[in-house]
Amino acid sequence: MHCGGNAALYRKLLGKFIQSNDDVLKQFQALGDDHEGKKRLAHSIKGNAGSLGLTQVYHCAVLLEQACFTSSDINASEVVDSLAVDLDIAAKKVIKQLNNQLSSTDVSESTLIEMTSIEVTEHFMVLQQAIVDYDSSAITSLETLQQVSRLQPIKAELKVLAEQLERFDFESANQLMVTIMKEFN
């Protein structure tokens, strides 16, 4: 088990991995001739994938990192580019699988809460006020709303809102909150 058996931490780290590695090839190509940067990127992905147990991505990153250390001529550079493509494909495949698993296990049926429309509206108002006040208690308020059964049709929007709040992007969160409240009413 990873993260000392702490499933919530593991899911959070998987989420961070997904966010930072959704387009490895683009990141790699953006480094151009920066061989040291390419080595660091491959090494970072290798370490993160290894610690999360993403073995296919880990193995691709190992090969890419090794190739980066030996890429001094044009042929080696082509090998590095080819391995970067392989790593990108492996990362996208794993990320797709992880997204499917995470979205299917976001809220289990047994943890859903029943609320009336009035109660949901009251919770929305408390949440919006916390967002307007740049209050991190908005995160806790949103966690409750994410478990409300009648809000499951907008769980994708609530997830985006949660990501914005975790980044303390209260301005974007407020804009999204206005949209969510319009959709709900």
C-alpha positions as CSV (number, residue, x, y, z in Angstrom):
1,M,0.0,0.0,0.0
2,H,1.2,3.5,-0.8
3,C,1.2,6.6,1.4
4,G,1.2,4.5,4.6
5,G,-2.3,3.2,3.8
6,N,-3.8,6.7,3.7
7,A,-6.2,6.4,0.8
8,A,-7.2,10.0,0.9
9,L,-3.6,11.2,0.6
10,Y,-2.9,8.6,-2.1
11,R,-5.9,9.9,-4.1
12,K,-4.7,13.5,-3.6
13,L,-1.2,12.6,-4.9
14,L,-2.7,10.8,-7.9
15,G,-4.7,13.9,-8.6
16,K,-1.6,16.0,-8.5
17,F,0.2,13.5,-10.8
18,I,-2.7,13.7,-13.3
19,Q,-2.6,17.5,-13.3
20,S,1.1,17.8,-13.7
21,N,1.6,15.1,-16.3
22,D,-1.4,15.3,-18.6
23,D,0.9,16.2,-21.5
24,V,4.4,14.9,-20.9
25,L,5.4,15.2,-24.6
26,K,4.5,18.9,-24.7
27,Q,6.5,19.5,-21.5
28,F,9.4,17.6,-22.9
29,Q,9.4,19.4,-26.3
30,A,9.1,22.8,-24.6
31,L,12.5,22.1,-23.1
32,G,14.1,22.2,-26.6
33,D,17.8,21.6,-26.3
34,D,17.9,21.9,-22.5
35,H,19.3,18.4,-21.8
36,E,19.6,19.0,-18.1
37,G,15.9,20.1,-18.0
38,K,14.9,16.9,-19.9
39,K,16.9,14.8,-17.4
40,R,15.2,16.5,-14.4
41,L,11.7,16.1,-16.0
42,A,12.3,12.4,-16.7
43,H,13.8,11.9,-13.2
44,S,10.8,13.7,-11.5
45,I,8.2,11.7,-13.4
46,K,10.2,8.5,-12.6
47,G,10.2,9.3,-8.9
48,N,6.5,10.3,-8.7
49,A,5.4,7.3,-10.8
50,G,7.5,5.0,-8.7
51,S,6.2,6.3,-5.4
52,L,2.6,6.0,-6.6
53,G,3.1,2.5,-8.0
54,L,2.5,3.5,-11.6
55,T,4.9,0.9,-13.0
56,Q,4.4,1.3,-16.7
57,V,5.0,5.1,-16.5
58,Y,7.9,4.5,-14.1
59,H,9.7,2.1,-16.5
60,C,9.2,4.4,-19.5
61,A,10.6,7.3,-17.4
62,V,13.6,5.2,-16.4
63,L,14.4,4.5,-20.0
64,L,14.0,8.1,-20.9
65,E,16.2,9.3,-18.1
66,Q,18.9,6.9,-19.0
67,A,18.7,8.0,-22.7
68,C,18.9,11.6,-21.6
69,F,22.3,10.9,-19.9
70,T,23.7,9.4,-23.1
71,S,22.1,11.8,-25.7
72,S,25.1,13.6,-27.2
73,D,24.6,12.9,-30.9
74,I,21.8,13.1,-33.3
75,N,20.9,9.4,-33.2
76,A,20.7,9.5,-29.4
77,S,18.5,12.6,-29.6
78,E,16.1,10.7,-31.8
79,V,16.0,7.8,-29.3
80,V,15.2,10.4,-26.5
81,D,12.4,11.9,-28.6
82,S,11.0,8.4,-29.3
83,L,11.1,7.5,-25.6
84,A,9.5,10.8,-24.7
85,V,6.6,9.8,-27.0
86,D,6.4,6.4,-25.3
87,L,6.4,8.0,-21.9
88,D,3.6,10.4,-23.0
89,I,1.5,7.5,-24.3
90,A,2.0,5.5,-21.1
91,A,1.2,8.5,-18.9
92,K,-2.0,9.4,-20.8
93,K,-3.1,5.8,-20.7
94,V,-2.6,5.6,-16.9
95,I,-4.1,9.1,-16.4
96,K,-7.2,8.0,-18.3
97,Q,-7.5,4.9,-16.2
98,L,-7.0,6.9,-13.0
99,N,-9.5,9.5,-14.0
100,N,-12.1,6.7,-14.6
101,Q,-11.3,5.1,-11.2
102,L,-11.3,8.4,-9.3
103,S,-14.5,9.6,-10.8
104,S,-16.3,6.3,-10.3
105,T,-15.2,6.3,-6.6
106,D,-15.6,10.0,-5.9
107,V,-18.8,9.6,-3.9
108,S,-20.2,6.1,-3.1
109,E,-23.9,5.7,-2.9
110,S,-23.6,4.9,0.8
111,T,-22.2,8.3,1.6
112,L,-24.8,10.4,-0.2
113,I,-26.8,12.9,1.9
114,E,-30.4,13.8,1.3
115,M,-31.2,17.6,1.5
116,T,-34.2,19.6,0.4
117,S,-33.8,22.3,-2.2
118,I,-34.0,24.9,0.5
119,E,-31.3,23.3,2.6
120,V,-29.1,23.0,-0.5
121,T,-29.7,26.7,-1.3
122,E,-28.8,27.7,2.3
123,H,-25.6,25.6,2.0
124,F,-24.8,27.3,-1.3
125,M,-25.2,30.7,0.3
126,V,-22.9,29.9,3.1
127,L,-20.4,28.5,0.7
128,Q,-20.6,31.5,-1.6
129,Q,-20.1,33.9,1.4
130,A,-17.0,31.9,2.5
131,I,-15.7,32.2,-1.1
132,V,-16.4,35.9,-1.2
133,D,-14.6,36.3,2.2
134,Y,-11.6,34.3,0.9
135,D,-12.3,31.9,3.8
136,S,-10.7,28.4,3.5
137,S,-13.8,27.0,5.4
138,A,-15.3,27.0,1.9
139,I,-13.5,23.8,1.3
140,T,-15.2,22.0,4.1
141,S,-18.6,23.5,3.1
142,L,-18.1,22.2,-0.4
143,E,-17.1,18.7,0.8
144,T,-20.6,18.5,2.4
145,L,-22.3,19.6,-0.8
146,Q,-20.4,17.1,-2.9
147,Q,-22.1,14.4,-0.9
148,V,-25.6,15.7,-1.5
149,S,-27.5,13.2,-3.8
150,R,-29.5,15.9,-5.7
151,L,-26.2,17.6,-6.7
152,Q,-24.6,14.5,-8.3
153,P,-25.6,15.6,-11.8
154,I,-23.3,18.6,-11.3
155,K,-20.5,16.8,-9.5
156,A,-18.0,17.6,-12.3
157,E,-18.6,21.3,-11.7
158,L,-18.3,20.8,-8.0
159,K,-15.0,19.0,-8.5
160,V,-13.6,21.9,-10.5
161,L,-14.8,24.2,-7.8
162,A,-13.0,22.1,-5.2
163,E,-9.8,22.3,-7.3
164,Q,-10.0,26.0,-7.4
165,L,-10.5,26.3,-3.7
166,E,-7.6,24.0,-3.0
167,R,-5.4,26.4,-5.1
168,F,-7.0,29.3,-3.1
169,D,-8.3,30.7,-6.4
170,F,-11.3,32.4,-4.8
171,E,-12.0,34.7,-7.7
172,S,-12.4,31.9,-10.2
173,A,-14.3,29.9,-7.5
174,N,-16.7,32.8,-7.0
175,Q,-17.4,33.0,-10.8
176,L,-18.1,29.3,-11.0
177,M,-20.2,29.4,-7.8
178,V,-22.5,32.0,-9.4
179,T,-22.9,29.7,-12.5
180,I,-23.6,26.6,-10.3
181,M,-26.2,28.5,-8.3
182,K,-28.0,29.6,-11.5
183,E,-28.0,26.0,-12.8
184,F,-29.4,24.7,-9.5
185,N,-32.2,27.3,-9.2
